[in-house]
Amino acid sequence: MSTPADKPEVVQVPVAPAIVPSARHRRAATQRVREARDRLTSTSGTRPAFDHELLRQYAQTRLSASFVVMLLVVAAGVLFGFWMEPTTAAAWMFVMLSIHALIIYNCNNFLKETSSNNSTRRWRARFILLDLLYGLCWMAILIHPSGSDPVAITLMVSLMLLIVAVSSMLAASLPIAALAATAPVTSAIALKFSIGGTFNNYILAVLALAAEGYFALLAHRLHSTTLATLEARAEKDALIAELEQAKAISDEARHRAESANVAKSRFLAQMSHELRTPLNAILGFSEVMKSEIFGEHAVAAYKNYSADIHNSGVHLLNLINEILDLSRIEAGRYELNEEAVSLVHVVADCHHLLKLRASSRGITIHEVFEQGMPRIWGDERATRQIVLNLLSNSIKFTPQGGEIWLKVGWTASGGQYLSVKDNGSGIAEDEIPIVLASFGQGSNSIKSAEQGAGLGLPIAKSLVDMHGGTFTLRSKLRIGTEVIVTFPPERVMSALAPMAEEAPPLQPAPAADPTMDERRRLRNKPIMNAGTGL
């Protein structure tokens, strides 16, 4: 009997996670594909826009140097008139000036025409052909038999170098045109020296070819520099366009944000009014029902229900107030009503308000206050709200039988600080930015029974920032949390020194009462003493 084959083990190959390219990589890949496509459709291996721009520079250079080329042609015709017949030299000069005029005419027409891919190719071929005719015309005069004396040879070599140099510089933006203008001249001179058969002629032929190679390399370098300049300018223009586009997008986003902010402000203002109106009735009637002002309830549970309704209404009203305060702070419309505030007294009052709540949870609050501290210049309502938010958070997240320390004292720089420290559950380090954000809640807050809106700490931090102070939150899991609020030294009010001199009286002192003798003497004094000498 045949045994059944073992079932093969199937091993699942782990699937590699899909790699999602970032936006920057996608943009770079798209740009590389576009540049490759442009090079394939271009005649010079560059972008089509660069081809047209290079032709523009070629035409502009030819137009700017037209007078110099004309002088060179006239001078060459006059010099060669001494070695050949004047009629031949004049005919050559006429043909050369005609070709030069044709080049100038085509350059002007090219600069007036709009750019396109087909027109760029057509003009490129036309300029190469004109430069070829230009070079052939120079070749015709240079290979003319002008004698073998050293003066003629020196003149011919010098003129060849001058023609090659000028043509290479003028056509540097179009290297093929520069080669078409200089290659016939150099080839003819090298061939003419090679036919001479002497060693010196061979040396001159090699020098002519070396000069052609040198100026061709120089023209290529100039072309590369020009192309790099065009690429840098194109990148600059693209960057400016991207910046303008980004600015337009940011302006549009800013307008949308402003519109959303206005809509939010209108919504909050409308909803606060619409919510507070029924809340007043809910709070008032639930208070009446909870207090049993008009008589006891028939069912005892109704009293508890009334208390729950009242507490829920108070909680909702506090939540509305917190949202409105946060919206005013974010919109920059929260104005500080600054006055002289005693930080110690504010903290003590807040402790007194929340003492019953802490005692019901078995939490002990310790006060560590420095005595004789001067007042600070700030908003008492905002300062009180900061302390209440911090202390209520500590009571909320401190377990039964926990402890809280309230400290008020001096900072090292001369300011004043407030510290609220508890031994509660604490906050994870990575959750600290979350709890400091608007509507942010940590994991402990979500798990606890007493959940809030996550606005207490953000509002307190914003109010501290408006006072120019610092807000520091330190916490460790299962150890506790400490919040330190500091007020800058500029807000500490120094006590005035006592006056060295006594202040003048507010009213003048009463005149002394004259005696009886003085009053009798004044009564008996004559009114007129003229002529008596008295």
C-alpha positions as CSV (number, residue, x, y, z in Angstrom):
1,M,0.0,0.0,0.0
2,S,1.2,3.4,-0.8
3,T,1.5,5.9,1.9
4,P,-0.1,9.2,1.3
5,A,2.3,12.0,0.6
6,D,2.9,14.5,3.4
7,K,1.1,17.7,3.1
8,P,3.6,20.3,2.0
9,E,4.1,23.1,4.4
10,V,3.0,26.4,3.1
11,V,5.1,29.3,4.2
12,Q,3.7,32.7,3.6
13,V,6.2,35.1,2.4
14,P,6.0,38.4,4.3
15,V,4.7,41.1,2.1
16,A,6.9,44.1,2.0
17,P,5.2,47.3,3.0
18,A,4.1,49.5,0.2
19,I,6.5,52.5,-0.1
20,V,4.5,55.6,-0.8
21,P,6.8,58.2,-2.3
22,S,6.6,61.6,-0.8
23,A,5.4,64.7,-2.7
24,R,9.0,66.0,-3.1
25,H,10.1,62.7,-4.7
26,R,7.1,62.7,-7.0
27,R,7.8,66.2,-8.0
28,A,11.5,65.5,-8.7
29,A,10.6,62.4,-10.8
30,T,8.1,64.4,-12.8
31,Q,10.7,67.1,-13.5
32,R,13.3,64.5,-14.6
33,V,10.8,62.9,-17.0
34,R,9.8,66.3,-18.4
35,E,13.5,67.3,-18.9
36,A,14.2,64.0,-20.7
37,R,11.3,64.5,-23.0
38,D,12.4,68.0,-23.7
39,R,15.9,66.8,-24.6
40,L,14.6,64.2,-26.9
41,T,12.5,66.7,-28.8
42,S,15.2,69.3,-28.9
43,T,17.8,69.8,-31.6
44,S,20.7,70.5,-29.2
45,G,20.0,68.2,-26.3
46,T,18.6,71.0,-24.2
47,R,15.2,72.3,-23.5
48,P,13.3,73.8,-26.5
49,A,13.1,77.1,-24.7
50,F,16.9,77.2,-24.3
51,D,17.3,76.5,-28.0
52,H,15.3,79.6,-28.9
53,E,17.1,81.7,-26.3
54,L,20.5,80.6,-27.6
55,L,19.5,81.6,-31.1
56,R,18.4,85.0,-29.7
57,Q,21.7,85.6,-28.2
58,Y,23.4,84.5,-31.4
59,A,21.4,87.0,-33.4
60,Q,21.9,89.8,-30.9
61,T,25.7,89.2,-30.8
62,R,25.8,89.3,-34.6
63,L,23.9,92.5,-34.7
64,S,26.1,94.2,-32.1
65,A,29.3,93.2,-33.9
66,S,28.1,93.9,-37.4
67,F,30.2,97.1,-37.8
68,V,33.3,95.4,-36.6
69,V,32.9,92.6,-39.1
70,M,32.3,95.1,-41.8
71,L,35.5,96.9,-41.0
72,L,37.4,93.5,-41.0
73,V,36.0,92.7,-44.5
74,V,36.9,96.1,-45.9
75,A,40.4,96.0,-44.4
76,A,41.0,92.5,-45.7
77,G,39.8,93.5,-49.2
78,V,42.2,96.5,-49.3
79,L,45.2,94.5,-48.1
80,F,44.6,91.7,-50.6
81,G,44.3,94.3,-53.3
82,F,48.1,94.6,-53.2
83,W,48.6,90.9,-54.0
84,M,45.8,90.4,-56.6
85,E,43.9,92.4,-59.1
86,P,41.9,95.2,-57.5
87,T,38.9,94.1,-59.4
88,T,39.0,90.6,-57.9
89,A,39.5,92.0,-54.4
90,A,36.6,94.5,-54.9
91,A,34.3,91.7,-56.2
92,W,35.2,89.5,-53.2
93,M,34.5,92.4,-50.8
94,F,31.1,93.0,-52.5
95,V,30.2,89.3,-52.2
96,M,31.4,89.2,-48.5
97,L,29.5,92.4,-47.6
98,S,26.4,90.9,-49.3
99,I,26.6,87.7,-47.2
100,H,27.1,89.8,-44.1
101,A,24.1,92.0,-44.9
102,L,22.0,88.8,-45.5
103,I,23.1,87.5,-42.0
104,I,22.1,90.9,-40.4
105,Y,18.8,90.9,-42.2
106,N,17.9,87.3,-41.1
107,C,19.0,88.2,-37.5
108,N,16.6,91.1,-37.5
109,N,13.7,89.0,-38.8
110,F,14.4,86.3,-36.3
111,L,14.2,88.7,-33.4
112,K,10.9,90.1,-34.6
113,E,9.3,86.7,-35.0
114,T,7.5,84.8,-32.2
115,S,9.1,81.5,-31.0
116,S,7.9,78.0,-31.8
117,N,9.6,74.6,-32.2
118,N,9.3,74.5,-35.9
119,S,10.5,78.1,-36.5
120,T,13.4,77.5,-34.1
121,R,14.6,74.5,-36.1
122,R,14.2,76.4,-39.4
123,W,16.1,79.5,-38.2
124,R,18.9,77.3,-36.7
125,A,19.5,75.6,-40.1
126,R,19.4,78.9,-41.9
127,F,22.0,80.5,-39.6
128,I,24.3,77.4,-40.0
129,L,24.0,77.7,-43.8
130,L,24.8,81.4,-43.7
131,D,27.8,80.9,-41.5
132,L,29.0,78.2,-43.9
133,L,28.7,80.6,-46.8
134,Y,30.6,83.2,-44.7
135,G,33.4,80.7,-44.0
136,L,33.6,79.6,-47.7
137,C,33.9,83.2,-48.8
138,W,36.8,83.8,-46.4
139,M,38.4,80.6,-47.6
140,A,38.2,81.8,-51.3
141,I,40.4,84.8,-50.5
142,L,42.8,83.0,-48.2
143,I,43.7,80.2,-50.6
144,H,44.3,82.7,-53.5
145,P,47.9,82.5,-54.5
146,S,49.5,85.5,-52.8
147,G,53.2,84.5,-52.9
148,S,55.4,82.5,-50.6
149,D,57.3,85.4,-49.0
150,P,57.3,85.7,-45.2
151,V,55.2,88.8,-45.3
152,A,52.4,87.1,-47.2
153,I,52.5,84.0,-45.1
154,T,52.5,86.1,-41.9
155,L,49.5,88.1,-43.2
156,M,47.6,85.0,-44.2
157,V,48.2,83.3,-40.8
158,S,47.3,86.4,-38.9
159,L,44.1,86.9,-40.9
160,M,43.2,83.3,-40.4
161,L,43.6,83.5,-36.6
162,L,41.6,86.7,-36.5
163,I,38.8,85.2,-38.6
164,V,38.6,82.1,-36.5
165,A,38.7,84.0,-33.2
166,V,36.0,86.5,-34.3
167,S,33.8,83.8,-35.8
168,S,34.1,81.6,-32.7
169,M,33.2,84.5,-30.4
170,L,30.3,85.6,-32.4
171,A,28.8,82.1,-32.9
172,A,29.6,80.8,-29.4
173,S,25.8,80.5,-28.6
174,L,25.6,78.2,-31.7
175,P,28.7,76.0,-31.8
176,I,27.7,74.2,-35.0
177,A,27.5,77.6,-36.8
178,A,30.9,78.6,-35.4
179,L,32.4,75.3,-36.7
180,A,30.7,75.9,-40.1
181,A,32.3,79.4,-40.3
182,T,35.8,78.4,-39.2
183,A,36.4,74.8,-40.4
184,P,36.6,75.7,-44.2
185,V,39.1,78.5,-43.5
186,T,41.3,76.4,-41.3
187,S,41.1,73.3,-43.6
188,A,42.0,75.4,-46.6
189,I,45.0,77.0,-44.8
190,A,46.3,73.7,-43.5
191,L,45.9,72.1,-46.9
192,K,47.7,74.9,-48.6
193,F,50.6,74.7,-46.2
194,S,50.7,70.9,-46.5
195,I,51.1,71.2,-50.3
196,G,54.2,73.3,-49.8
197,G,56.2,70.1,-48.8
198,T,58.6,71.8,-46.5
199,F,59.0,71.2,-42.8
200,N,58.1,74.8,-41.9
201,N,54.9,74.5,-43.9
202,Y,54.0,71.3,-42.1
203,I,54.5,73.1,-38.7
204,L,52.3,75.9,-39.9
205,A,49.6,73.4,-41.0
206,V,49.7,71.7,-37.6
207,L,49.5,75.1,-35.8
208,A,46.5,76.0,-37.9
209,L,44.7,72.9,-37.0
210,A,45.7,73.3,-33.3
211,A,44.3,76.9,-33.4
212,E,41.0,75.6,-34.8
213,G,40.8,73.0,-32.0
214,Y,41.6,75.6,-29.4
215,F,39.0,78.1,-30.6
216,A,36.4,75.3,-31.0
217,L,37.0,74.3,-27.4
218,L,36.8,77.9,-26.3
219,A,33.5,78.3,-28.2
220,H,32.2,75.1,-26.5
221,R,33.1,76.5,-23.1
222,L,31.3,79.7,-23.8
223,H,28.3,77.8,-25.0
224,S,28.3,75.7,-21.8
225,T,28.6,78.9,-19.7
226,T,25.7,80.5,-21.5
227,L,23.6,77.4,-21.2
228,A,24.3,77.3,-17.4
229,T,23.3,80.9,-17.1
230,L,20.1,80.2,-18.9
231,E,19.4,77.2,-16.7
232,A,20.1,79.3,-13.6
233,R,17.8,82.0,-14.9
234,A,15.1,79.5,-15.7
235,E,15.4,78.0,-12.2
236,K,15.1,81.4,-10.7
237,D,12.0,82.2,-12.8
238,A,10.5,78.9,-11.8
239,L,11.3,79.6,-8.2
240,I,9.7,83.0,-8.4
241,A,6.7,81.5,-10.1
242,E,6.4,78.9,-7.3
243,L,6.8,81.6,-4.6
244,E,4.1,83.6,-6.3
245,Q,1.8,80.6,-6.5
246,A,2.6,79.7,-2.9
247,K,1.8,83.3,-1.9
248,A,-1.5,83.2,-3.8
249,I,-2.4,79.9,-2.2
250,S,-1.4,81.2,1.3
251,D,-3.4,84.4,0.7
252,E,-6.4,82.4,-0.3
253,A,-6.0,80.1,2.7
254,R,-5.6,83.2,4.9
255,H,-8.9,84.6,3.5
256,R,-10.6,81.3,4.1
257,A,-9.2,81.2,7.6
258,E,-10.4,84.7,8.3
259,S,-13.8,83.9,6.9
260,A,-14.0,80.8,9.0
261,N,-12.8,82.8,12.1
262,V,-15.5,85.4,11.5
263,A,-18.1,82.6,11.0
264,K,-16.9,80.9,14.2
265,S,-17.1,84.2,16.2
266,R,-20.6,84.8,14.9
267,F,-21.6,81.2,15.7
268,L,-20.2,81.4,19.2
269,A,-21.9,84.8,19.8
270,Q,-25.2,83.5,18.5
271,M,-25.1,80.2,20.2
272,S,-23.9,81.6,23.6
273,H,-27.0,83.9,23.6
274,E,-29.3,81.1,22.4
275,L,-27.9,78.6,25.0
276,R,-27.7,81.0,28.0
277,T,-31.4,82.0,27.6
278,P,-32.8,78.5,28.3
279,L,-30.0,77.8,30.8
280,N,-31.2,80.6,33.0
281,A,-34.6,79.0,33.2
282,I,-33.1,75.6,33.8
283,L,-30.8,76.8,36.5
284,G,-33.5,78.9,38.2
285,F,-36.3,76.4,38.2
286,S,-34.0,73.5,39.1
287,E,-32.7,75.5,42.0
288,V,-36.3,76.2,43.2
289,M,-37.1,72.5,42.8
290,K,-33.9,71.3,44.5
291,S,-34.5,73.7,47.5
292,E,-38.2,72.7,47.7
293,I,-39.2,76.3,48.1
294,F,-42.8,75.7,47.3
295,G,-43.1,72.5,49.3
296,E,-41.6,69.1,49.5
297,H,-41.6,66.6,46.7
298,A,-44.1,63.8,46.7
299,V,-41.3,61.4,45.7
300,A,-37.9,61.9,47.3
301,A,-36.0,61.0,44.1
302,Y,-37.3,64.1,42.4
303,K,-35.1,66.2,44.7
304,N,-32.0,64.3,43.6
305,Y,-33.1,64.6,40.0
306,S,-33.5,68.4,40.4
307,A,-30.0,68.6,41.9
308,D,-28.6,66.6,38.9
309,I,-30.3,69.0,36.5
310,H,-28.9,72.0,38.3
311,N,-25.4,70.6,38.4
312,S,-25.6,69.7,34.7
313,G,-26.8,73.2,33.8
314,V,-23.9,74.7,35.8
315,H,-21.4,72.4,34.1
316,L,-22.8,73.4,30.7
317,L,-22.7,77.1,31.5
318,N,-19.1,76.8,32.6
319,L,-18.2,75.0,29.4
320,I,-19.8,77.8,27.3
321,N,-17.9,80.4,29.3
322,E,-14.6,78.5,28.7
323,I,-15.2,78.2,25.0
324,L,-16.0,81.9,24.7
325,D,-12.9,82.8,26.7
326,L,-10.7,80.7,24.5
327,S,-12.2,82.1,21.3
328,R,-11.6,85.6,22.6
329,I,-8.0,84.8,23.5
330,E,-7.3,83.2,20.1
331,A,-8.9,86.1,18.3
332,G,-6.8,88.6,20.3
333,R,-9.9,90.3,21.7
334,Y,-9.3,89.4,25.4
335,E,-8.4,92.6,27.2
336,L,-6.7,92.6,30.5
337,N,-8.2,94.8,33.2
338,E,-4.9,95.4,35.0
339,E,-4.6,96.5,38.6
340,A,-2.6,95.8,41.7
341,V,-3.2,92.1,42.6
342,S,-1.9,90.2,45.6
343,L,-1.0,86.7,44.3
344,V,-1.0,85.2,47.8
345,H,-4.5,86.5,48.5
346,V,-5.8,85.2,45.2
347,V,-4.4,81.7,45.8
348,A,-5.7,81.6,49.3
349,D,-9.2,82.6,48.1
350,C,-9.2,79.9,45.4
351,H,-8.1,77.4,48.0
352,H,-11.0,78.4,50.2
353,L,-13.5,78.0,47.3
354,L,-12.3,74.5,46.4
355,K,-11.5,73.3,49.9
356,L,-14.9,71.6,50.4
357,R,-14.5,69.8,47.1
358,A,-11.0,68.6,48.1
359,S,-12.2,67.5,51.6
360,S,-15.0,65.4,50.1
361,R,-12.4,63.4,48.3
362,G,-10.1,63.2,51.3
363,I,-7.4,65.3,49.6
364,T,-5.2,67.5,51.8
365,I,-4.0,70.9,50.4
366,H,-0.8,72.4,51.9
367,E,0.0,76.1,51.6
368,V,3.6,77.3,51.4
369,F,3.5,81.1,51.0
370,E,6.3,83.6,51.5
371,Q,5.2,86.4,53.7
372,G,5.4,90.1,52.9
373,M,5.3,89.7,49.1
374,P,4.3,92.9,47.2
375,R,1.5,93.0,44.8
376,I,1.8,92.4,41.0
377,W,0.3,94.4,38.2
378,G,-2.1,92.2,36.4
379,D,-5.7,91.1,35.8
380,E,-7.2,89.8,39.0
381,R,-10.0,87.9,37.2
382,A,-7.5,86.2,34.8
383,T,-5.1,85.4,37.7
384,R,-8.0,83.9,39.7
385,Q,-9.0,81.8,36.6
386,I,-5.5,80.5,36.2
387,V,-5.3,79.4,39.9
388,L,-8.8,77.8,39.8
389,N,-8.1,75.9,36.6
390,L,-4.8,74.5,37.9
391,L,-6.2,73.7,41.3
392,S,-9.4,72.1,40.0
393,N,-7.3,69.9,37.6
394,S,-5.1,68.7,40.5
395,I,-8.2,67.9,42.6
396,K,-9.8,66.1,39.7
397,F,-6.8,63.8,38.9
398,T,-5.5,63.2,42.5
399,P,-6.8,60.0,44.0
400,Q,-8.5,59.6,47.4
401,G,-6.3,60.6,50.3
402,G,-3.8,62.4,48.0
403,E,-2.0,65.6,48.7
404,I,-1.6,68.9,46.9
405,W,1.0,71.7,47.6
406,L,0.3,75.3,46.8
407,K,3.4,77.4,46.7
408,V,3.9,81.2,46.1
409,G,7.3,82.8,46.2
410,W,10.1,84.7,44.5
411,T,11.9,83.7,41.4
412,A,15.6,84.1,40.9
413,S,15.2,87.0,38.6
414,G,13.0,89.0,41.0
415,G,9.6,87.9,39.8
416,Q,6.9,85.9,41.5
417,Y,5.9,82.3,40.9
418,L,2.9,80.0,41.6
419,S,3.3,76.3,41.9
420,V,0.5,73.6,42.0
421,K,1.9,70.1,42.7
422,D,0.0,66.9,43.3
423,N,0.8,63.2,43.7
424,G,-1.8,62.0,41.3
425,S,-1.6,59.7,38.3
426,G,0.6,62.0,36.2
427,I,0.8,62.6,32.5
428,A,2.9,60.7,30.0
429,E,5.8,62.8,28.5
430,D,4.5,62.4,24.9
431,E,1.0,63.5,26.0
432,I,2.1,66.9,27.4
433,P,1.8,68.8,24.1
434,I,-1.7,67.2,23.7
435,V,-3.0,68.4,27.0
436,L,-1.7,71.9,26.4
437,A,-3.6,72.1,23.0
438,S,-7.2,73.2,22.8
439,F,-9.6,70.4,23.5
440,G,-6.7,68.0,24.1
441,Q,-7.0,65.3,26.7
442,G,-4.6,62.7,27.9
443,S,-5.2,59.0,28.4
444,N,-5.8,59.4,32.1
445,S,-8.4,62.1,31.5
446,I,-10.3,59.9,29.0
447,K,-10.3,56.9,31.4
448,S,-11.4,58.9,34.5
449,A,-14.9,59.4,35.4
450,E,-14.6,63.2,35.5
451,Q,-14.0,64.2,31.9
452,G,-13.7,67.8,30.9
453,A,-13.5,69.7,27.6
454,G,-9.8,70.0,27.7
455,L,-9.8,73.8,27.9
456,G,-8.5,74.4,31.4
457,L,-4.7,74.2,30.8
458,P,-4.8,75.9,27.3
459,I,-6.8,78.9,28.8
460,A,-4.4,79.1,31.8
461,K,-1.4,79.0,29.5
462,S,-2.8,81.7,27.2
463,L,-3.6,84.0,30.1
464,V,-0.1,83.5,31.5
465,D,1.4,84.4,28.1
466,M,-0.7,87.5,27.9
467,H,0.9,88.6,31.2
468,G,4.3,88.0,29.8
469,G,5.0,85.1,32.1
470,T,6.0,81.4,31.6
471,F,3.9,78.3,32.0
472,T,5.8,75.1,32.8
473,L,4.3,71.6,33.1
474,R,6.3,68.8,34.7
475,S,4.7,65.4,35.1
476,K,5.6,61.7,35.5
477,L,3.4,58.7,35.4
478,R,2.3,57.4,38.8
479,I,4.3,60.1,40.5
480,G,2.5,63.3,40.0
481,T,2.2,66.6,38.2
482,E,3.6,70.1,38.9
483,V,2.6,73.3,37.1
484,I,4.8,76.4,37.6
485,V,3.5,79.8,36.6
486,T,5.9,82.7,36.8
487,F,5.2,86.4,36.5
488,P,8.1,88.6,35.2
489,P,9.9,91.1,37.5
490,E,8.4,94.0,35.5
491,R,5.0,93.2,37.0
492,V,6.1,93.2,40.6
493,M,5.2,96.5,42.3
494,S,7.8,97.8,44.7
495,A,6.6,99.5,47.9
496,L,7.0,103.2,48.1
497,A,9.5,104.5,50.7
498,P,8.1,106.6,53.6
499,M,8.3,110.4,53.2
500,A,11.2,112.1,55.0
501,E,9.2,115.3,55.8
502,E,5.8,115.7,57.1
503,A,3.1,116.5,54.6
504,P,1.5,120.0,54.8
505,P,-1.9,120.2,56.4
506,L,-4.9,119.9,54.1
507,Q,-6.5,123.0,55.7
508,P,-4.9,126.1,57.1
509,A,-4.6,126.4,60.9
510,P,-7.3,128.6,62.6
511,A,-6.2,132.1,63.7
512,A,-5.5,132.6,67.4
513,D,-8.4,134.1,69.5
514,P,-7.4,137.7,70.6
515,T,-7.5,138.4,74.2
516,M,-10.0,140.8,75.9
517,D,-7.5,143.6,76.3
518,E,-6.5,143.4,72.6
519,R,-10.2,143.5,71.5
520,R,-10.8,146.6,73.8
521,R,-7.8,148.4,72.5
522,L,-8.9,147.8,68.9
523,R,-12.4,149.0,69.7
524,N,-11.2,152.3,71.2
525,K,-8.7,153.0,68.5
526,P,-9.7,156.2,66.5
527,I,-10.5,155.7,62.9
528,M,-8.6,158.7,61.6
529,N,-5.3,159.9,63.2
530,A,-4.4,162.6,60.7
531,G,-2.3,165.4,62.2
532,T,-2.0,163.7,65.6
533,G,1.4,162.0,64.8
534,L,0.1,158.7,66.0
